[in-house]
Amino acid sequence: MKRPVITMNIIKEDIGYSAHTLIQGKFIGTEGDDFEDLKTNILEVVNLSFKDQHFTYQMEDIVIKRDLII
């Protein structure tokens, strides 16, 4: 199976940021206090979500779609 392309939708919340996507029927979501914290959390949740398929992602492999200007 080919490793899927991950596009995370980023939203600025009242406090911090959130990110979510739906891929292969899986909802993947996380949040962070600041943008750097969010990127760390995105990488962790994506890699945990695809661990059973033995896919590993780096941050540069994940497309960030901003729903706002960060």
C-alpha angles and dihedrals in degrees: 000000000000118000108254123238109247120214114184120200110219123207128186108228128196086265116023130326139295131204132195144166140170115224131161088355092303123121109216118189141159142155140215140195091234136006095267091050089049093053090051091050093046091054092048096048094044093050091047091049093055099034092106089057091048093239118147123194134196121204091256088060092060121081113223115211110190118210087193141021108278 
